Amino acid sequence: MKNTNKILSGILAASIMFGTTSCGDDFLKENANHTTTDALLETGAGALAMAAGLYGNLRWHFGYEWAYAITLYGCDEFSMGSDETSLGWMDYNTAEMNPAGSSRRNHPSPADLWNELYFGIATCNLLLQKAPLIASEQDRNSALGEAYFLRGYNYYRLFCQYERCPLQLEPIDVSAGVPRNFKLSSGEDVLNQVIDDLQKAYDLLRTDDWRGAGTWTKYTAAHFLAKALLYRQSERCTWKSNYPAKTDLDRAIRLCDEVIDARGLEKDYNNLYSNWTGVDCNIEKSKEILMSALHNDASTTVGRYGNRTYNYFSSQYNTYSGGYVPRGQYIGDMEFQRCRPTEYTYAVFDNVNDSRMWKTFKTVYGICNNVATPDYVKAENAPTFGDQGVLFLLNKKDDTRFRKDEFGRAAIKHTFVNPETGKWVPNVAPVYAEGQYVMNTYGTSAANRSNMFCGINKTADGSRTGEKGDAHRDVTMARVGETYLVKAECQVRNGDDAGALATINLLRKRAEWKAGEDREYYVDGTIAFKSNSTASGNCAKGNKDANGAKLTNQQAFEYSFIQKNSYVLSTGVERPVESESWNASSLQISSWNNLPAEDQAVLNGMGLSVNTLEGKVNFILNERTRELLGEWNRWDELSRTKTLYKRAKLFNPETLYIQEHHNLRPIPQSFLDGLTNDNGEPLTDQEKKDMQNPGY
């Protein structure tokens, strides 16, 4: 907590000195008056404090709708619910997704990310200019290492999204006005600068978490340097033949090994996200975490951008549940239903043997409000407080146990009675019934905008003191689980297929159920509500008991948070008898020619053979879904491998207007409109068009 507060205080100091960007800020806008800043930077303590302020640039990524729109929309893993706030990023329609941005309220613009990344770069450039004056070598190296890292990371993100961008590597003197004559560097030059900056960060940063958990170390730099080297040998880099593949890939593999050996994996996948018990709890200190956007509950360190990610992954239970499950801070998520998993996402998991599915998806919400049971439900089947109010069954397509018409939401007559509890479930939906995908057919909105679905739990936060307040948990931005997959892909591209499979199997080993592990146990960050200061207050939505008395938040929490998932009912696997315990499962893959059925189905649908590089890379993309679902980098990875168009078209029916050129984002129109030519004159429309990415 102490280190986090120091860093977050540094963030506020940086915001005061450098300013913060907004949607309308000009490219590379800086504070012209650096007098106080310069003096501060010329002391070791001051430079380190300003370096701490660099971490604030990461918080921006998770403070608004762009968190998911830029990183997860328009891909294969998530569609959307009935809310169309970020529609253009999902369906790629030209009215919304264009260089000038959308007129739709709250719709993120292509300029938002561009402006914020350059704000961070400008801060890094100033620190890099002044940090060499620091007398202490350790302090100097630490400040330089953090500045090189963030600059390299920000240029990496610019490259991933736009490919070409200006390379500004020194502070800009704006005393004579803001310069307007910028050139776009080639993608090759930008990526090479990324590699150079990350290499310097790797050389300078410490190996220990000296600033605290989730901050930048040598291993953070190693992870991203390995990703950048892999990128240079990936499909989008048409110039990759300029660099020896074996040299890049061997180097990336060594970096991955260094990270894996030093940091390692958590033993239980639950300890990455689900076992979040409150601010600065143990799982935020996990050695597997390589980088986080830091947050806490101190009002003095909130700043402009809090953590709003808890809003985006849950279905709209407050709307469709018929009053059985009203929303509130006693439930760790908020039902803004921005990210609805696609059929591909549900189907790609082995629902029997892969614990990641059951530690990622939230399948049950309990009844926490009194609602009259419909007359057609038998009295002995009537549910009560704490029974299942919302239930999702994560079954397979060949499951023949269910009929489509026995499921539904509260307002629609349906007959489903849980055979284990004998209780009618007011809101219940399977992934499949009668051999058809039906998860998207039971909500109050159309199937292509269904607001009823089984969402994921990685952002749940029960520490919130208001249903719409900021979350307090850190946001993991990089971890060792991904390092394994970066290494495996490097091995595949290097011709070491056996080594790649061995690496993937090590990661899958963690995902296996352990002997004696309760496969029905469920937890998520909602559990942090146990120490919530608002527990004794009444529910904001007016939840009532059977006598009409108002429920407290604590009562609603106890009723709604059910720590038992739908594993047995979803899979049909028999629960062990009382004298026995669950067996261990296996996810080990014996050979590339014996892939899991889920992966073979994906490759068949794509018309690919696993004996090709493309087939193996797509298998690794499937494994990325299972390991990293919702972890803020899917669009970048599909763009890198040039699989975005194909996978989105096949697996996400809501990417209606996607075309091949959408593999890059548009250069922001606001940037182009502000440029001048060498004569100081505004660019002509043709000159702007020539600078724009193809297709826009």
N, C-alpha and C positions, 0 to 999 in steps of 0.2 A: 504493500500500500504506500509506503514511504517513497520508494523509487518512482512509482506510478505518479504520485502527486507532484514530484519534482519535475518529471517529464512533462506532465500536463500543464504545470505552471510555466515551463519553458515554452510550450506551445502558445499560451496566451501572450507571453512576452513577445514572441515572434510576430504574432498577429498584430499587436499594437505597433511594432516598429515597421513592419513591412506592409501592413494592410492585408485585407483578405479579398479574394476575388468574388465576383458575382457574375451572373449570366451575361451582364452587359459590359464587363471589363474588357478593355482592349488587350490585344496580344502583347505580352511582355511588359505590361504596365508596372512601373516600379515607383517607389517613394524616392523623390529626387533629393530629399534631405537626409543624408546618412551620417550626420555629425555625431549624434548620440550612439548610433549603431557602430560606427567605426571605432569610437573610444571603447565601447564594450568589447568589441571583437579583439582588441589588442591586449586583452588579459586572458590568461588561461581559463579562469573561471567563467569569464564572460563568453568566450568562444564556445566552451562546452555547454553553457546555458543556451546559446543560440543554436548549437547543434541539436540540443534536445528539442528545440522548437521545430526542427525539421519533421519530427514525427507527426505534427499536426496536419501536414499535407496528406497523410494517409487517412486521417479521419474523414476528410471530405468525401471519400469514395463511398461511405456508408451512411451519409446523412440525408439522403433524398432518393427520389425515384431512379436516378441514374445508377444506383447500386446494382440493380438487377437488369435494367434496360440495356446498358452497355455491355454487360458481361454474360447474361444468360438468355436474353430474348433472341428470337429469330434463329434458334438452333434446333437441336433434336430432342433435348431433355424436357423442356417446359413449353407449354402453351400458356394461355391466360384464362382467367375467370371472366366474370361479366364486366369488370372494370377495364376501360380502354385507355387509361391515362397515358401509357407509353406505346400506343398502338403501332406507330411507324417502325419502332425497333423490332416489333414482332412480325408484321406482315410485309414490311419494306415498301409500302405504297408511297408513291412519289409526292403526294400531298403532305405527308407527315415526315418521311425520311428523306430530307433534301438538305443541301448545304446551308440554307437559310434557317432551317429548323421549322417547327410546326406552330400553327396558331392555336393548337389544342392546349388548354390550360394545364400547366404542370408537366407537359410533355418535354422530356430532356432534349436539349439541342446538341448537335455534333460539336458545337463550340464549348460546351460546358467542360468536358474533359480536357480539351485542348488548352483552355485558359488556365485551369487549375494546375495542370502539369507544368506549364511554363511559369506559373507563379512559384512553384517549388524549385524549378530549375534556376530562376533568378536568385532565390535565396541561397541556393547551393553555390552559385557563382560568386556571390559576395563573400560567403564564408571561405571558399577556396582561395580567394584573393587575400584575405586578412589572416587566415589561420597560420600561415608560415611565420608570422610574427610572434607566435606563442613560444615562450621560453622552454617550457617543459616538453620534452620529446614525447612522453606518453600522452599528454593532453593534446599536443599538436597532431599526433598521428590519429588519435581517436576522433578529433573534430574533422580532420581531412577525410578519414575513412567513411564517416557518416555522410559527409557532403558528397563524396564521390559515389557512395552507394545510392543515395536518393536521386542524384542526377542520372546515374545509369539506369535506375529503375524507371524513372519518369520518361526517359528517352525510349526505354524498352516498350513502355505502354503506348507512347506515341507511334513507334514503329509498328507495333502489333495492330493498332487501329487504323492508322492513316498511311503508313509506310514512309512517305516523304514528309519532311518537315524541316524548318530552319534549325541549324545547329548553332546555337548561341552558347559559347563556352566562357565568356567573360562578362562581368557586370556592364550594364549599359549606362552611359552617362546621359542622363535626360535633362541636364541643365539647359541645353539649347533646344529642348523639345523632344518628344517621343519619336524615335526613328521609325520610318515607314518603308524603307527599301530593304526588304528581306527576300532571300532566295530560298527555294526548297532544295535541301540536300537530297541526294539519291537515297533510296532505301538501303543500298549497300553501305554507303557512308554512315548513315544513321546507326545501323546495326553494328558496324565496326566501332563506332564511338561508344555504344552500349558496352561492348566487350572490353574496350579499353578502360572505361570508368569502373566497371565491375571488377576487373583485374586489379586496379589500384585499390579499390575498397577491400578486396580479398587480402592484399598485401599489408594493409594498414590496420584493419579492424582486429579487435581482440577475440580470443576464443571463448571467453567467459561471458556470462550474462551480466556484465558489470552495471548496466543501467537498469536491469530488471528483466523479467520474463517477457518474451515477445519482441524484444528490441534487437537491433542489428548486430550481428557478430560475423566473424570470418565465415562461419558456416552458412549464414544467410546469403552472403555474397557468393559463396561457392555454389549454392543451390541455383541462384539466378544466373550466374556465369555459365553453369552447365546448361541451363535452359536456352541461353542466348547462343551458345555453340551448337546445340541441337537445332535451333531455329535456322542457323546459317546453312545447315545441311538438309533442310526440309523443303517441301514442294514449292512453297511460295517464293523462295529465294531462287529466282531464275539465274542468278549469278553464282550459285554455290560451287560451280566447277572451278571458280577462281581460287578456291581454298581446298587443300587436300582433305578429303572426307575423313580419312583415318586419323589424321592429326587432330581435327576438331573433335571427333567422336571419342578417341582414346582419352583426350584431355577431359572431356565432359564426364566420362565414366570414372576417371580417377577422382574428380571433384565429388561426384555422387558417392563414391566409396568413402571418401573422407567425411562427408556429412553423415552417412549411415553409421559408420563406425563410431563417430563422436557423439551422436545424438540418439539414434535408435528409435524404435517404435514403441508406443504404448502397448501394454499387453492386452488391454480391453478397448475395443472401439468406442464403448460408452464413455471412456475417459477423455475422448476428444471433444465431445459436445454435450452429450446427454446428462452427464453427472455434474452439471453446473449448479452448484448449491448457493451461489451468491457472489458478491463483488470480491474480486481478487482471490477466488477459491483455488483449491489445489490444481484443478485441471487447467487453469490458465497459466500455471507454472510448468506445464509439461515440457520435457526436453524435446519432444517431437515437434513442438511449435517453433518455427524458424522466424516468423514475422507476424505481428498482430497490429491492428489499429487499436490503440489503447483507450479504454474508457473506465470510468468508475462512477460513484454516486456522489462525489463532492460537488456541491453547487458552485464552488469557486473555480472549478476547472472545466466546466461544461463547454464554454466557448460557443462558436456559432453552429458547429455541426456535431450533433449527438449521434447516437446509434439508433437508426430507425429500421433495422433489418428484420426485427421481430414481426413487422407488419406484412411481410410479402409472401409467405409460403403456406398459409393456412386457408382452408375453404371458408365460405361465408356462413358459418354455422348460426350466427346471430339472426340471419335472414331466413334461411331455409329450415331451421330446426323446429319451427312451430312454437318457439318460446321455451323449449326444454333445456337449451344451453345458451343463455344470454352471455354476451362477452363481458369481460372485466379483467382487471389486473391479476385476479386470482387464476386466470388461465395465461400461460406464458407467452402465447402468441396473440396477435391481433388479426382479425379475419378480413384483410384487405384483398385476399385472393388474387394477387398479381401473378403468381407462378404456379400453374397447374401442371403436374407431371403428365407427360404424354404416355400413350400406350407402350411405346418403346421403353420408357423409363421403368415402368412397372414390370414389364416382361423380361428385361435383361438380367434381373436377379434370379438366382436359384433360391426360391422362397422357402425351401426346406433346409438347406445346408448353409446358407450365407447369413450370418448373424447381422451383417451390415444393414440388410433390409429392415430388420426388426428393431434396430437401434437408430434408424434414420427416419422411418415413417411413423406418424402418430395415427393409430388405427381406432382409438376409442376416446370419447368424451362422455363424462357421466352427467346424468340429469341433475340440474341444480336450480330448478324452478318448478313450482307447482302448475301443472297443466292437466286439464281433464282428459282422461283416456277416452278415445273414440268408442262409441257404443258397440261397434262391431268386434271389439277386442274382448275376449272372455275375461271375466273378473279374475280368474286364477292366473291369467297371463299379464295382468296390468302391471306396468313397471312403476317404481317409486324412486325416491331420492337415492342417488348413488348407483342406480342401475345404468346400463348402457343407454345413453341418449342419442349418440351418434356412433355408428360402427361401420368400419370398412373391412372388407375381406380381400386380402391380397392373394388371390388364387390364380390358377393357370388356365389357359385356353381349353385344355382337354378335360377340365373339371366338369363332370356331368351331374353333380349333385343339386344344382340350383336352376330355378326358372326365373326368367326376367321379371315376371309380374308379381313375384312374391316380395320384391324389394321396393323401396321408395322413401320419400320424405314424409314428414308428419302430416302434411295437408293432403296427401294422396293415399287412398286406401291401399294397404298392402298387408300381407299376412305373415311376414317373417317373425317367427318366434325362435329365439336362440335355444337350440336343443339342449344346451348345457345348463342354462339358467331357468328355462321355462318362461321367460319374459319376452313380451312383444317389444321390439326395438323401434322407437319412433322414426329414426332416420338410419337407413342401412343401405349399403351399396357394395357389390363385388366388382372386381376388375372385369371378370368374364361371367357370362351366363349363357347357356345353350350355344356355346362355341363362339359367341360374339363379344366384342369389347363393349361394355355397357357402363363403365364407371362415369361417363360423361352424360348420362341420359336421365338422371334423377333430380337435378337441381331445379331452381325456379327460373333459370334462364336457358337459352338454346344450347344444344349440345356443343356447338363450337365456341360457346362462352360459358360453359357450365360452371356454376359457383359451388357445386357439391363434389368434392373429390378428397382423396387421401393425400394430405400434404406432409412436408418434412419438418423436422423439429430442431434443426441445428442452430436456430437463432432464438429459441424460446427463452424468455427471461421473466421469472416470477418475482423479481425484485422491484419492478416498476411500481410507482406509487400512484399512478393514474392510468386509466386504460389507454390513453393516447400519449403518455409521457415518453421521454427517452428511455431506451434500455441502458443498462449499466455494464454489460458484459463486453469483453474484448471481442474483436472480429479477427479470426485467424485468416491470414492472407497467404501463408506458405507453411508447409509442414513436411516431415520426412516421408509420409506416405506417398506424396507426389514425387519425392526424390527417387524412390524405387521405380516409379513408372517412367521417369525421365531416363534413368539408367537403362531400363529394359528396352526402351525405344532406341536408344543409342546403340545397344548391343545388336538389335535387329538390323539397324541400318549399317552396322559394321560387319554383318555376316555371321554373327555369333548367335544363331537361333537357340541353341541349347542353353547358353548362358542367359539369354533373355527370359526363357521359360523358367529357369531356376530362380531368377530374380522375382518374377511375377508370383511364383509359388510361395516365396518367402512372405510376400505381402498378403497373399490369400490365406496363409497359415493363420495370421492374426484374425482373419474374418471367420474362421471355423468356430463352430460351437465347441466349447470345452466339455470334457466329461463332467457330468454333474451340474452343468450350468442350466439354470431354469430358462428354457426358451420362451416362456410366456411372461417373463419379468420385463417391465417397461419403466423407463424413467426419462424425463427431459428437464430442461431448465425451469419448468413450472415449479419444481420442488423448492426453488429458492423462496417461494412465497411463505414457507414455514417461519421465516423471520421477518416478514413484511410488516412495516409500521402501520399499514392501513388495515390490518387483519380485523380489528374490532369494529371498523366502520361498516355501515350498511352498503349493500351492492348498489352501484350507480344506476343499474338498469331496473331496480325495484324487484329483484328476485324475492319470492315469497314462499313460505312453507304451506302445508296443507290447511292450516288454520288462518291463513292470510297475513301472518306476521312476517315482517321483513327479515330477510336473511342477511347475516353479516358476510363480509368477504371471506372470513375464515371458514364459515359453514359452506359457502359456495365452493371454496377450494377443496374442502374435504369430500364433497359430493362429486365434483367434476373431474378431479385428478385420479384416474383409475390406473393403477400400476400393474395392469395385466393386459397384454396385447391380444390380438385375434389369431395368433399363430396356429393353434390347434384347429380352430374352425376354418381358417383359410386354407390350410394345407391338407387337412384330413389325416394328418399323422396322429396316431394314438398317443395319449399321454401315458407315461410310465405308471405302473401301479405303485401304491404307496411304499411298498418295500424296496422299490428300485428307483434309480435316478436316470436322468437323460444321458444317452450315450454321446460321445464326441462325434462331430461330423467331419467330413473331408471335402476340401475344395481343390485338392491337388490335381494338376493336369499332367497326364503321363507323357503326352507328345502333342505337337502341333496338329497332327492328324486325328487327334481325339479331343477336340475342344468340347466344352459344355454345350448342351443342346441349345441353350439360349444364344450363345455366340454363333453357332452354326446357322441358326435361323436368321440372325442379322446378316451374316455374310451371304447367305443364299438370297435374301431379299435385295442385297446390293449387287448381286451377280458377281461375287468375288470368291476366289479360292484362297485358302489359308497358305497355300504354297507360294504365294506372291508377296512381295513387300507390302503392297497396298492392303492385302488381306490381313497381314500381321499388324500393320499400323491400325487398322480399323478394330481389330480385336483389342488392342491396347486402349483405344478410345472407349470401347465398351467397359473395360476395366476401370478406366477413369470415371465413368458414370457411377459404377458401384462403389468406388473408393471416395470420390470427390464430389458427389452430387451436390449442387447448389453452392459450391465453394468459389464462385466469382471468377472463373477463367475459361468457361466453356467456349465462348465465341472466339477468343484468342487462339485456342488450341485447334478448333476446326478451321479457322482461317489459315493458320500455320501449315496445316497438312493439306490444304485445299480440298477438304471434305465437306465444307459448310454447305454448299449448294446441294450436293447429292444427299447428304444425311438429313438436312432440313426438309427437302422435298419429299423424301421417303417417309420420314418419321414424325413430321409436324405439319398437319394439314392447314395450320393457320399462317404459315409463311407463304401466303398466296402469291405475292408478287416478286419473290426472290429471283434474282438473276445472277449470272456468274460474276458480274462486276461488283456485286455486294460483298465480295470477299475483302474489299477495302471500304472504309468509311469515307464520306465526302470531306474534303478540306473545308473547314467552316467558311461560309460566305462572309461573315463579319471580318475575318482575317483578310480575305482577298479584297474586300471593299476598302479596307484601310491602307492598302499598299500603294506605293508610288514606284515609278520606274526610275532609271538612273538620272533622268532629268528633273526629278521631283514632281512629275505629273501623275495624277491618278491612273491606274491601269485601265486600259480599254476592256470592253467586254470580251474581246477575243483573247487578250492577254490573260485575263482571269480564267477563261475557259481552258487555255493552254496549261495553266498551272493546276487546274482541277484534276482529281482522279478520274480515270476513264469511266464513262457511263453516267456521270452526274452533270 
